[in-house]
């Protein structure tokens, strides 16, 4: 599986609670760097996979934006969203 990244540091990736191997492909100027994830099991047709990524963003992470807790409906936690598909 390949996901887009830009100016983030990835610490750990899990799929359905299992550690997954990951690495980065070649950086592409304004597009960023592909995050390449190797699933720790064979994915069957129709099987659900929950991918969790532990990461740290930076102010240069242009595709990521944060809402402060006050800007969210619950007013308790910040909210991270991405403008990328």
Buried (B, 14 or more C-beta within 10 A) or exposed (E): BEBBBBBBEBEEBBBBEEEBEBEEEEEEEEEBBBBEBEBBEEEEEEEEEEEEBEBEBEEEBEBBEEEEEEEEEEEEEEEEEEEEE
